[in-house]
């Protein structure tokens, strides 16, 4: 446990102090703003709540898969190419290293996304109503506590942050097979499209819960917003743990094979 905690502090420090962390934050924020730019320039009555939903179905929405990887998802590639992995291998167990790597990647990615979405909402709030415009449907997490849009923004931000953390751990797993940083960076997006093709061929296109983009839809379809929220969070965390286990097993196998 001490080895894990020591490694976790080191990995978190590396993630936050890296230039990739602010780059991910800025890239996410700029993409959010660009996704609503054309719409925001034509209608001054659109609310912040509507823009939040619209920003994740716009033309540039697929870039969020990439930005989620940036903070620390490429760090395993960096460790291998720099020789750091060989040095750390003789100092700590592989499971402790991999667990710390996954936790740091997940947390740093989730934090950068939460910061970007929060900044996006704050900037819009200065010139837009928060909620209750004519474009919004009476559903989604806004019905959990009607009239409290800030609560809805917190819920949506949490879900998006968890999804971003998932993408980062997925990239770690891919990077244990592929050492090209550009391929690793795009791996969540490529897997998303591959998954869609496979499910369509199998006639399972309606199984939304196998879709990594499900978090952007905000409502899985249960009878209450609370059930939707906890199911979605549990689903994303379970997937993150699953890919973290795959990454750990692959990294341990690499170490045994030299």
LINVEN-V871741 format. One record per residue. N is the residue number from 0. RES is the residue in one small letter. PHI is phi in whole degrees, 0 to 359 (999 if undefined). Layout:
[[N;RES;PHI] [N;RES;PHI]]
This chain:
[[0;x;999] [1;x;297] [2;x;297] [3;x;297] [4;x;297] [5;x;296] [6;x;293] [7;x;297] [8;x;300] [9;x;296] [10;x;292] [11;x;295] [12;x;296] [13;x;299] [14;x;294] [15;x;286] [16;x;278] [17;x;290] [18;x;293] [19;x;291] [20;x;294] [21;x;295] [22;x;296] [23;x;296] [24;x;300] [25;x;293] [26;x;296] [27;x;295] [28;x;296] [29;x;297] [30;x;295] [31;x;302] [32;x;291] [33;x;294] [34;x;294] [35;x;250] [36;x;301] [37;x;297] [38;x;291] [39;x;292] [40;x;278] [41;x;248] [42;x;215] [43;x;272] [44;x;261] [45;x;289] [46;x;275] [47;x;297] [48;x;300] [49;x;293] [50;x;298] [51;x;299] [52;x;292] [53;x;292] [54;x;296] [55;x;256] [56;x;236] [57;x;285] [58;x;300] [59;x;264] [60;x;300] [61;x;294] [62;x;293] [63;x;297] [64;x;297] [65;x;284] [66;x;295] [67;x;294] [68;x;277] [69;x;304] [70;x;305] [71;x;210] [72;x;289] [73;x;264] [74;x;292] [75;x;292] [76;x;301] [77;x;297] [78;x;296] [79;x;289] [80;x;289] [81;x;273] [82;x;89] [83;x;297] [84;x;297] [85;x;293] [86;x;289] [87;x;288] [88;x;296] [89;x;270] [90;x;250] [91;x;207] [92;x;294] [93;x;297] [94;x;295] [95;x;294] [96;x;298] [97;x;293] [98;x;296] [99;x;295] [100;x;299] [101;x;295] [102;x;298] [103;x;294] [104;x;296] [105;x;296] [106;x;293] [107;x;292] [108;x;292] [109;x;298] [110;x;293] [111;x;296] [112;x;292] [113;x;299] [114;x;295] [115;x;293] [116;x;295] [117;x;297] [118;x;296] [119;x;302] [120;x;294] [121;x;296] [122;x;298] [123;x;291] [124;x;295] [125;x;288] [126;x;233] [127;x;230] [128;x;293] [129;x;287] [130;x;203] [131;x;65] [132;x;263] [133;x;288] [134;x;273] [135;x;274] [136;x;276] [137;x;275] [138;x;205] [139;x;81] [140;x;291] [141;x;295] [142;x;278] [143;x;295] [144;x;228] [145;x;303] [146;x;83] [147;x;234] [148;x;298] [149;x;297] [150;x;299] [151;x;299] [152;x;296] [153;x;295] [154;x;298] [155;x;297] [156;x;296] [157;x;299] [158;x;295] [159;x;294] [160;x;294] [161;x;297] [162;x;297] [163;x;296] [164;x;299] [165;x;299] [166;x;300] [167;x;294] [168;x;290] [169;x;301] [170;x;295] [171;x;301] [172;x;298] [173;x;299] [174;x;291] [175;x;284] [176;x;251] [177;x;241] [178;x;257] [179;x;277] [180;x;301] [181;x;291] [182;x;293] [183;x;295] [184;x;300] [185;x;268] [186;x;300] [187;x;298] [188;x;293] [189;x;296] [190;x;293] [191;x;300] [192;x;292] [193;x;299] [194;x;300] [195;x;298] [196;x;295] [197;x;297] [198;x;296] [199;x;294] [200;x;297] [201;x;276] [202;x;73] [203;x;245] [204;x;295] [205;x;275] [206;x;279] [207;x;300] [208;x;289] [209;x;265] [210;x;261] [211;x;297] [212;x;274] [213;x;301] [214;x;296] [215;x;283] [216;x;276] [217;x;71] [218;x;230] [219;x;296] [220;x;117] [221;x;282] [222;x;284] [223;x;223] [224;x;301] [225;x;297] [226;x;296] [227;x;300] [228;x;295] [229;x;291] [230;x;295] [231;x;298] [232;x;297] [233;x;296] [234;x;297] [235;x;293] [236;x;293] [237;x;296] [238;x;295] [239;x;298] [240;x;296] [241;x;300] [242;x;290] [243;x;295] [244;x;294] [245;x;299] [246;x;297] [247;x;298] [248;x;296] [249;x;293] [250;x;295] [251;x;295] [252;x;295] [253;x;298] [254;x;294] [255;x;294] [256;x;273] [257;x;80]]
